[in-house]
Amino acid sequence: MTLIAFNKPYGVLTQFTDRTTTGSPRRTLSGFIDLPGVYPAGRLDLDSEGLLLLTDDGRLQARIADPKFKLAKTYLVQVEGEPDAAGLAALRRGVGLKDGPTLPAEADRIDPPDLWPRDPPVRFRKTVADCWLRLTIREGRNRQVRRMTAAIGHPTLRLVRWRIGDWTVEGLEPGEWRVAVESRTPHDRGGG
């Protein structure tokens, strides 16, 4: 069983091939990961960055990706504006989305994190303030973090997944990956 941690850059699909039939091909995982037989455990949007776990173990892949296991996922989120205490409290209670209310999140305002530069950079607007939040959720709906911050009136400008369970992207530059777990069966080690 192999599990790798990959720091997915902005603008990279979380698949190994681009199935689009129109326009120019987009960047995919195959441009970064040359380890055969591993597949993403979950998704990370094209316009999101950060930790993506890939494994060759189907049961582990399901345990990481399936919302029923409620594995904590922590995101560093740059939002437009500055959420007040009521906005943060709403995230902590759970917010109503079109597909139903979210589970309560851990939500805190944080100092701007020391991250790699995004390419392309987030558009800077002198007249619009922004700030950073750390959000931890235990579900995995489509574009959930972006929809949650929009629901409290603060659209997401930059989204970086920092942690999934015990695994983190710390120490990896965009496009880099490392083996997080590698184990072999007794047969692979030459045992019976």
C-alpha positions in Angstrom: 0.0 0.0 0.0 1.3 3.4 -1.0 -0.1 6.8 0.0 1.5 10.0 -1.3 0.9 13.6 -0.3 0.9 16.0 -3.3 0.8 19.8 -3.2 -1.6 20.5 -6.1 -0.9 23.8 -7.8 -3.6 26.2 -8.8 -5.0 25.3 -12.3 -4.2 21.5 -12.2 -7.0 18.9 -12.6 -7.2 16.2 -10.0 -7.1 13.5 -12.6 -4.4 12.0 -14.8 -6.0 12.9 -18.2 -8.0 15.9 -19.4 -11.2 14.6 -20.9 -12.2 17.9 -22.4 -12.8 17.8 -26.1 -12.8 21.6 -26.7 -10.1 24.2 -26.1 -6.5 23.6 -25.1 -5.6 20.7 -22.8 -5.4 21.6 -19.1 -2.6 20.5 -16.7 -3.2 17.2 -15.0 -1.6 15.1 -12.3 0.4 13.2 -15.0 2.6 16.3 -15.4 3.7 15.9 -11.7 3.3 12.3 -10.5 5.2 9.5 -12.2 4.2 6.8 -9.7 2.0 4.1 -11.4 -1.1 2.8 -9.9 -2.0 5.6 -7.5 -5.3 7.5 -7.7 -6.7 10.6 -5.9 -8.5 10.0 -2.7 -11.0 12.8 -3.1 -11.1 15.9 -5.3 -9.6 19.4 -5.1 -11.1 22.0 -7.5 -9.1 23.3 -10.5 -8.9 26.7 -8.8 -7.9 25.3 -5.3 -4.4 24.5 -4.1 -2.8 22.3 -1.6 -2.9 18.8 -0.2 -4.2 16.0 -2.4 -3.7 12.4 -1.2 -3.2 9.6 -3.7 -3.1 5.9 -3.0 -3.1 2.5 -4.6 -5.3 1.1 -1.9 -9.0 1.2 -2.7 -10.2 0.8 1.0 -7.9 3.6 2.1 -9.1 5.8 -0.8 -12.7 5.3 0.3 -11.9 6.0 3.9 -10.3 9.3 3.0 -12.8 10.4 0.5 -16.1 9.2 1.8 -17.9 11.8 3.9 -19.4 9.1 6.1 -16.0 8.8 7.8 -16.0 12.5 8.6 -12.2 12.8 8.2 -11.2 16.4 9.2 -10.0 18.6 6.3 -8.4 21.9 7.2 -8.3 24.8 4.7 -6.5 28.2 4.7 -8.9 30.5 3.1 -8.4 34.1 1.9 -11.7 35.8 1.8 -13.0 39.2 0.5 -13.8 41.5 3.4 -13.4 40.8 7.1 -16.0 38.4 8.7 -17.2 39.6 12.0 -17.9 37.4 15.1 -21.4 36.7 13.8 -20.1 35.4 10.5 -17.6 33.1 12.2 -20.3 31.9 14.6 -22.5 31.0 11.6 -19.7 28.9 10.2 -19.2 27.2 13.6 -22.9 26.4 13.8 -23.2 25.3 10.2 -24.6 27.4 7.3 -27.5 26.7 5.1 -26.6 25.9 1.5 -28.9 25.0 -1.4 -28.2 21.3 -0.8 -28.9 21.6 3.0 -27.2 22.8 6.1 -23.5 22.1 6.6 -22.1 20.4 9.7 -20.5 22.8 12.2 -17.0 23.8 11.1 -14.0 25.0 13.1 -13.5 28.5 12.0 -10.9 31.1 13.1 -9.5 34.2 11.7 -5.7 33.9 11.3 -2.8 36.1 10.3 -1.8 35.8 6.7 0.0 32.4 6.4 3.5 32.1 5.0 2.5 30.4 1.7 4.1 30.0 -1.7 3.0 32.6 -4.2 0.0 31.6 -6.3 0.4 31.6 -10.1 -1.5 33.6 -11.2 -1.7 35.8 -8.2 -4.9 36.7 -6.5 -6.2 40.0 -8.0 -5.4 42.8 -5.5 -8.0 45.5 -5.1 -6.9 48.5 -3.1 -10.5 49.4 -2.1 -11.5 45.9 -0.9 -10.1 44.5 2.3 -9.4 40.8 2.7 -8.4 38.4 5.5 -7.5 34.8 6.1 -9.5 32.1 7.9 -8.7 28.6 9.0 -11.7 26.3 8.4 -11.9 22.7 9.3 -14.8 20.7 7.9 -15.8 17.0 8.2 -17.8 16.6 5.0 -16.9 17.0 1.4 -19.6 18.6 -0.7 -18.8 20.1 -4.1 -17.1 23.5 -3.6 -18.2 23.5 0.0 -15.7 25.9 1.6 -16.3 28.5 -1.2 -20.1 28.2 -0.8 -19.8 28.5 3.0 -17.8 31.7 2.9 -20.1 33.1 0.2 -23.1 32.2 2.5 -21.7 34.6 5.2 -21.1 37.3 2.6 -17.3 36.8 2.1 -16.4 35.2 -1.2 -13.3 33.1 -1.3 -10.3 34.6 -3.1 -7.7 31.8 -2.5 -8.3 28.3 -1.1 -5.4 26.1 0.1 -6.1 22.7 1.7 -3.5 22.3 4.4 -4.4 19.1 6.2 -6.5 15.9 5.8 -6.6 13.9 9.0 -3.0 13.5 10.2 -1.5 14.3 6.8 -0.3 17.8 5.9 1.1 19.7 2.9 3.7 21.4 5.1 7.2 21.3 3.5 6.0 20.6 0.0 6.3 23.3 -2.7 3.5 23.4 -5.4 3.9 20.4 -7.7 6.0 18.4 -5.2 5.0 15.1 -3.6 6.3 12.7 -1.0 5.5 9.2 0.0 3.4 9.5 3.2 2.9 5.8 3.9 4.4 2.8 2.3 3.9 -0.7 3.5 4.3 -4.1 1.9 2.5 -7.4 2.5 4.6 -10.3 3.9 4.6 -11.7 0.4 6.2 -8.5 -1.0 8.9 -8.7 1.6 9.8 -12.3 0.5 7.8 -13.8 3.4 5.2 -16.6 3.2 
